[in-house]
Structures are given as C-alpha cells and as structure tokens.
C-alpha cells in the first residue's frame, strides 16, 4: 500500500477513499491519519458524521499560503461531500451559522416579548452541547448573580419579560 504520494491531489483522493489509515506527501507538508488531514502538523479537515450523514469538517482559521492551498485542494476534491466549516475540528459546533443568525435577530428584535422568549429558547436548544455559547459571550446564562434575571426572562408574564429584556440589553448581557 502506497503511503508517500507525489502530489497533494493524490493524497487527498486516497484520503477520501478511506482505504488506508495514513499517508503523506513526499515533502511531508500534507498528510492524513485516520479521519483527519494535516497541513504540516495542523489539523485542517476531518471526516465525521452529523445526524447520521457523512460530512467533511474544514477549519475556518486562516493559516499560511501553503496551508490555504492545501485547504483549496481538499475543497476541490470533496465536491460530492457535505462540507461544514468549523473553528474546532475536535468538538465542532455544527449549528454555528444557525446560532449566529438567531443571535443577530435577537439583538435587533422589536417583536413581541413572547417571540423574543421563543428565540431565546431556540437558541439555547441549538447551543446545547456546542462550544458557541460561552461564558464570555453570554454571561447571563453562566453567572449565578443573573439567576433572577433568567427567571424573569422565562416567566409567563409579558410585563416581566419586557422588563427582563430591557435589563439584559442595558447590561449588555445579550
């Protein structure tokens, strides 16, 4: 079985076939091991499944010109794959785009309080288990001093929800 390849294209094609565990280019600038492709020693792409469908996770991070070329080679060779971009290939948050859209809508909403509450609940549901909702971005959901505000936000009283939204926006918690 061939483990050293002359070109990056050959290496990537072999990687997508998944018939061998390891491979590298002759200059060792690009390699793969199992389900992960590396540029030098940096993981840049990974085959995985999401909702029982195979996907290719590709890093969003910016690297050198050579690594950018490696990423372009992978994207070109993976036209039949469902490609998702992620900042973290180990524990990816595949709902990044959906969550970012909801956050944007949440920050600019002028809708009824009940809809605001639904958007927040959907956001939390999507973010469960993902690394996007972090303490630095959403202190409201992590700090005990905001427990009262959280209870207000998820109450059934329109006036209480409205007050909670004003307080959260004023304190820049959401």
ZILINHU-V477923 format. One record per run of one state. SS is the DSSP state (H for helix, E for strand, - for the rest). FROM is the first residue (numbers start at 1). LEN is the number of residues. If there is no record, write none. Layout:
BEGIN
ss=(SS,SS)
from=(FROM,FROM)
len=(LEN,LEN)
END
This chain:
BEGIN
ss=(-,E,-,H,-,E,-,E,-,E,-,E,-,E,-,H,-,E,-,H,-,H,-,H,-,H,-,H,-)
from=(1,4,6,8,18,22,26,30,34,36,40,42,51,53,60,65,78,82,87,96,108,113,128,139,142,144,154,158,171)
len=(3,2,2,10,4,4,4,4,2,4,2,9,2,7,5,13,4,5,9,12,5,15,11,3,2,10,4,13,4)
END
